[in-house]
Amino acid sequence: MPLDRPPSRDTPETGTAEITLQEFSAQPLWPGLLPWQHLLCAWILGMLTWEWPLPGATALCLYLAALIGSWESPLHQVCAADAKTSRHGFPPAWFMSPRRTAYAVVPVLLAFFFGVATVHHIHPVPPPAEERPEINHRTPTNITATVAEVRPRPGNHYQIVLRDVLIHPAETATSESPQPLGGGLLWNWQSPPQVPGPGQEVRVALRIRPIQGMANPGMNRSEDFWARQGIYHRAYSREANAVPHYSGTIHPAWEYRWQLREKILAATPPGQGQAMLLALLMGDRSLLAPETMDLVQRASLAHSLALSGMHLGFVVGLGWLGATILGWIRPQLYLRLPRPKLVVLLSIPLVLGYLWLGQAVPSLLRAALMFASWGVLLLLNRQRVLLDGLFLAVLVILLFSPLAVFDLRLQLSVLAVAGLALAWPLGREALRFSQRPWWQKPLAAALGILAVSTVATLALLPLQAWYFGRISPHLYLNILWLPLLGMVVFPMGLIGLLALLTPWTATMASLLLGMASAVLEGMVGGLATLDQAGWMVVTIPARPFWPQILGYWMLLLAAAAWWRSPQSIRPAAMILAIALLVVPGLSTIISEQRPQVTLRLLDVSQGQAVLLELPGGSRWLLDGGGFWSWDYDLGRNVITPVLTHGQPPRLGGIALSHAHFDHYRGLFYPLGHFQVRQFASQGSGPEGRDGQILEDTLARRTIPTAVWHKGDEINLGRGIHLEVLHPGPEWLSAANQNNASLVLRLVWNGRPLALLPGDIELPSIAALLQNISAPDALRAEVLILPHHGSRTSHSPQFYTMVQPDVALVSTGFLNRFNHPHPEVRQSLAKQSIALLNTATHGAVSIRWNGPNSQPVITSERAGRIDVHGMASRHEEKGLPSASGPSGGLFGPGL
């Protein structure tokens, strides 16, 4: 009997519902979790709470409320009423009694706190500072290490994880012994002439630096991701600028796979079809172009390239085909071994082979564990295979690797399968091909694929919006794409791969692999054609707050429960779910109406981006950062997620201070996907490819443009405006574009809040000082240091004229320019001006809660900041002083 939805039966004696104890145990919390599954959920929530305390604790409270509330279901009321006759063996007071509540809640709470303790106990901790060797990140350091893992990435990029890393002293100090680095080393190697293999020992000179990513509001940090893997340092090499020396032997499995890889490349023509085939068969994406990856992601097909349960499903499909053929040849075989069990047995060697071929990457290994769990349950004649198998696989995974709970790939795969399990009745009818006429089967198959893709997408929607910052509406492409992969590409590719193993079938292997590659080439070409026609447009959503994520999943669960049993809907739970969805957005709207101004200096590494948040919800982005390389789109990966955290993709305007890539390349993506009312500059834009991209984007989106000149006042509304202090026309032809930067002063009802001087250097600074119309013409409470604190912009007189309470500077962590320069720091210290650096503090936010209020300063890494001297200076200006305890340069948020 299926345990998903235990049917009730009317007995001829009483006419009342008779429910067995087995059915009862499956019912209390829909869809009928078993006791150990409740404890597993609580354990997982506890581990997640270690990283996200408030969301995790809130989720636990909601879970307990659902657990207790489920005891009031009609089923339990029937059981409680029948308890008087002792037909079910429960005393009348068993339900709803404090003892019953304690028996259920206490174990869940214990499992929850055990989850918190688990992560606290096993989370890697970096070695103490005094035990770390001294490393000069500006010069190469000689190391020896063991290659633990090699991860191919698109664009011929390889991530090489090194373990047992030893730092060797310089040749002039040979008497010193090597020192352990402490933790692993992430070696990023672009276009290596020779790829090392796991098991090899390598000796190489690399520039090593600690891992520290950008810290911005509402975003995860890369150092946390790598710290969970015990990796605290990284190094980067490009092509042949690193000359390693290898020793030892490569792991035989890796060496054999690499030989197989070379045979596949020799048997297929070069191109993105070949690259796609290599990614599908072996999980090697190194030959995929970043443009192809972006196109596949925008087409809602990225899941087809990640070795996961879908690919194992294709492999199991071959097992199903084999079982069907055996059934045709010998039908009586099904009497001894039903087809589902025969499929499981035939698929075991296929799954193991594909697991080896895909290097047993974590996502594939987890999918294999799920299939193994489902196979075991099928062989044991269990009915609720999908959900119980999912729980069993997750339990095994987390027992061996508890920190995998933070792995996004595991989270996505578990949620997708859980969504399919909960909504299985919705798509079951469409998937029953064998019971339909032949002419209906193609339509049923298409509807089934679309139903599965839609359900999985709905389950993953909040995480997709949060982590990836965009949603593709092109689910319909799965209807054609997935059947081609599963029924054409994969069979030909796997059979061709097997044919490569013997020399007398090499011709057939080349034919099959070449055909599979050609099909993939055509599929990619079809996507490119759709993109050129303007069809591959994605939606940029507002990234949800964590209460909205919880509310969304509560509504999904309620919808699935209602489909199974309309009587199971709880009005209180629905109201709470809707409140979780709606209240954060309403709170944001209300907050936007308050008379407050916020200036955020974003952490964009060695670049600059400033976000102004104004009363009424209007926002202006002044510069957008950018990198010299096109390998990383800062606008898509950093600027857009920050701007859309709880906010729609909408800006009042974008202003570019000057045409240097570290200020404008991060603007391309917002300009191409946001609603932008105006684009402003000083009239001089980038040239070459960058200039063409900017012009095309502005023209395609029909964004109005404006040129700001010295003396202009830009009205931002409600008494707030930007004063344009520089440049005059004579500076636009300057050889150094830095001196043509816009210099803007933010003023609110006559109060100068901040001065933003772009990258001006000493000639422009001298002109500003000479041409001021009044002694306080440059005054501002906040100064963003010109040119990232460069020595070429160092001017103590300029700092004196501005008289800021605090200076901000945007620099990269351990940047090679040594910004901010020591002389700049010394001059600011002499004038008692506090300096906040994004490389140290992360993004810095300064909020004025009213035209006459003292600013509130916070940073992503240090929390609330109380700057020395700020209170006294505000008292001199007649403004209220800060309230609350003082924590020195860093406030209590530290």
Secondary structure, 3 states (H helix, E strand, C coil): CCCCCCCCEECCCCCCEECCHHHHHCCCCCCCCCHHHHHHHHHHHHHHHHHCHHHHHHHHHHHHHHHHHHHHCHHHHHHHHHHHHCCCCCCCCCCCCHHHHHHHHHHHHHHHHHHHHHHHHHCCCCCCHHHCCCCCCCCCEEEEEEEEEEEEECCCEEEEEEEEEEECCCHHHCCCCCEECCCEEEEEEECCCCCCCCCCEEEEEECEEECCCCCCCCCCCHHHHHHCCCEEEEEEEECCCCCCEEECCCCHHHHHHHHHHHHHHHHCCCCHHHHHHHHHHHCCCCCCCHHHHHHHHHCCCHHHCCCCHHHHHHHHHHHHHHHHHHHHHCCCHHHHCCHHHHHHHHHHHHHHHHHHHCCCCHHHHHHHHHHHHHHHHHHCCCCCHHHHHHHHHHHHHHHHCHHHHHCHHHHHHHHHHHHHHHCHHHHHCCCCHHHCCHHHHHHHHHHHHHHHHHHHHHHHHHHHHHHHCCECCCHHHHHHHHHHHHHHHHHHHHHHHHHCCCHHHHHHHHHHHHHHHHHHHHHHHHHHHHHHCCCCCCECCCECCHHHHHHHHHHHHHHHHHHHCHHHCCHHHHHHHHHHHHHHHHHHHHHHCCCCEEEEECCCCCCCCEEEECCCCCEEEECCCCCCCCCCCHHHHHHHHHHCECCCCEECEEECCCCCHHHHHHHHHHHHHCEECCEEECCCCCCHHHHHHHHHHHHHCCCCEEECCCCCEEEEECCEEEEEEECCHHHCCCCCHHHHCCEEEEEECCEEEEEECCCCCHHHHHHHHHCCCCCCCCCCCEEECHHHHCHHHCCHHHHHHHCCCEEEECCCCCCCCCCCCHHHHHHHHHCCCEEEEHHHHCCEEEEECCCCCCCEEEECCCEEECCCCHHHHHHHCCCCCCCCCCCCCCCCCC
